[in-house]
C-alpha cells in the first residue's frame, strides 16, 4: 500500500513567493510613505524644541525680573528679546539676531526654511506652507502659541 502525500511542490512554493515579492515591490511604496512620516516627526520635534527653549527663556526672564511688556535675557551669551517673559519672535537666523532660533539647536539648518520670522518649515517638503510650525508671541493676557501644520509633508 502506497502512502499518498499531500502538499505543495517546490515549484509552486517558489512561484507564490515570487508573486508576493512582485506585489510587495509595486504596492508597498504606495501605502508606506516613510519620507513624509519622517518630516512629520521632525516638525513635531521642532515644535517641542520651540516650547522647551521658550520655557528656558521664561525661566531666565523670571529670575532676571524681565516679565514686562519688553525685556531681554542672555542665555549662553545669546541675547533674546522678550515679551512678557517669553521670546518675542523666532527670528530668521540661528547665528544672528535676537530670536528664539538662536537658543534652539536646529541641525542641520539647511533642512529648515527659517526665512520668515515666527515660522519654521521643513525644506524637504513639497509645500513648506503645509509642513511647518508657526509661533505667536505672548501677550499681556495669553501665553505664546505654537501651531503645528503637517497636513502635507510629502
C-alpha positions as CSV (number, residue, x, y, z in Angstrom):
1,X,0.0,0.0,0.0
2,X,1.4,3.3,-1.0
3,X,1.0,6.4,1.1
4,X,-0.3,9.4,-0.9
5,X,1.4,12.6,0.1
6,X,-0.4,15.9,0.0
7,X,1.2,19.3,-0.2
8,X,2.7,21.8,-2.5
9,X,5.6,21.2,-4.8
10,X,8.8,23.2,-4.6
11,X,7.9,25.0,-7.9
12,X,4.5,26.0,-6.6
13,X,6.0,27.5,-3.4
14,X,8.7,29.4,-5.3
15,X,6.0,30.8,-7.7
16,X,3.9,32.1,-4.7
17,X,7.0,33.7,-3.1
18,X,7.9,35.4,-6.5
19,X,4.4,36.7,-6.9
20,X,4.3,38.0,-3.3
21,X,7.6,39.7,-3.9
22,X,6.4,41.5,-7.0
23,X,3.2,42.6,-5.3
24,X,5.2,43.9,-2.3
25,X,7.7,45.8,-4.5
26,X,5.0,47.5,-6.5
27,X,2.3,48.1,-3.9
28,X,4.2,48.8,-0.7
29,X,5.7,52.2,-1.7
30,X,2.2,53.4,-2.5
31,X,1.0,52.6,1.0
32,X,4.1,53.5,3.0
33,X,5.5,57.0,2.7
34,X,8.4,57.0,5.1
35,X,9.7,60.3,3.9
36,X,6.5,62.2,4.8
37,X,6.3,60.3,8.2
38,X,9.9,61.3,8.9
39,X,9.2,65.0,8.1
40,X,6.1,65.0,10.3
41,X,8.2,63.6,13.2
42,X,10.9,66.2,12.6
43,X,8.4,69.0,12.7
44,X,6.8,67.7,15.9
45,X,10.4,67.6,17.4
46,X,10.9,71.2,16.2
47,X,7.6,72.2,18.0
48,X,8.8,70.6,21.2
49,X,12.2,72.3,20.9
50,X,10.5,75.7,20.4
51,X,8.4,75.1,23.6
52,X,11.4,73.9,25.6
53,X,13.6,76.7,24.5
54,X,10.9,79.2,25.3
55,X,10.4,77.7,28.8
56,X,14.1,78.2,29.3
57,X,13.8,81.8,28.2
58,X,10.8,82.4,30.5
59,X,12.7,80.9,33.5
60,X,15.7,83.1,32.8
61,X,13.4,86.2,32.4
62,X,11.6,85.4,35.6
63,X,14.9,85.2,37.6
64,X,16.1,88.4,36.0
65,X,12.8,90.2,36.7
66,X,12.1,90.7,32.9
67,X,8.4,89.7,32.8
68,X,7.2,93.0,31.5
69,X,5.9,94.0,28.0
70,X,9.5,94.2,26.8
71,X,12.8,92.9,28.0
72,X,15.9,90.9,27.2
73,X,17.6,87.9,28.6
74,X,21.0,86.4,27.9
75,X,21.3,82.6,27.6
76,X,24.8,81.2,26.9
77,X,26.0,84.5,25.5
78,X,22.9,84.9,23.3
79,X,20.6,87.9,23.9
80,X,17.0,87.2,23.3
81,X,14.2,89.9,23.2
82,X,11.3,89.0,25.4
83,X,7.6,89.9,25.6
84,X,6.0,89.1,29.0
85,X,8.9,86.8,29.7
86,X,8.7,84.7,26.6
87,X,10.7,85.1,23.4
88,X,9.4,88.0,21.2
89,X,10.0,86.1,18.0
90,X,11.7,83.1,16.5
91,X,13.9,85.3,14.3
92,X,15.2,84.3,10.8
93,X,18.7,83.1,11.7
94,X,20.4,80.8,14.1
95,X,23.6,82.9,14.1
96,X,22.4,86.5,14.2
97,X,19.5,88.5,15.6
98,X,17.7,88.1,18.9
99,X,15.2,85.4,18.2
100,X,14.4,82.1,19.7
101,X,16.2,80.3,16.9
102,X,19.5,81.3,18.5
103,X,18.7,79.2,21.5
104,X,17.5,76.2,19.7
105,X,19.8,73.6,18.1
106,X,18.4,73.2,14.6
107,X,20.9,71.0,12.9
108,X,21.5,70.9,10.0
109,X,19.9,74.3,9.4
110,X,19.7,73.6,5.7
111,X,16.8,71.2,6.4
112,X,14.6,74.0,7.6
113,X,13.1,77.1,6.0
114,X,13.6,79.8,8.5
115,X,13.5,82.9,6.2
116,X,10.1,84.0,7.7
117,X,10.0,85.3,11.3
118,X,7.9,83.1,13.6
119,X,7.7,80.3,11.0
120,X,9.9,77.2,10.8
121,X,9.2,75.0,7.8
122,X,10.7,71.8,6.6
123,X,12.8,72.5,3.5
124,X,12.4,68.9,2.2
125,X,8.6,69.2,2.0
126,X,7.0,69.9,-1.4
127,X,4.9,72.7,0.2
128,X,6.6,74.3,3.2
129,X,3.4,76.2,4.0
130,X,1.8,72.8,4.9
131,X,4.8,71.4,6.8
132,X,5.7,74.0,9.4
133,X,5.4,75.3,13.0
134,X,4.2,78.8,13.5
135,X,4.9,80.8,16.6
136,X,2.8,83.7,18.1
137,X,4.4,85.6,20.9
138,X,2.8,86.1,24.3
139,X,0.5,88.9,25.1
140,X,-0.5,90.5,28.4
141,X,-3.3,88.0,28.7
142,X,-2.2,84.9,26.8
143,X,0.8,82.6,26.7
144,X,2.6,82.1,23.4
145,X,1.0,79.7,20.9
146,X,2.6,77.1,18.7
147,X,0.7,75.9,15.6
148,X,1.9,72.7,14.0
149,X,0.7,72.2,10.4
150,X,1.8,68.8,9.0
151,X,-1.1,68.3,6.5
152,X,1.2,67.9,3.5
153,X,4.8,67.0,4.5
154,X,5.3,65.0,1.3
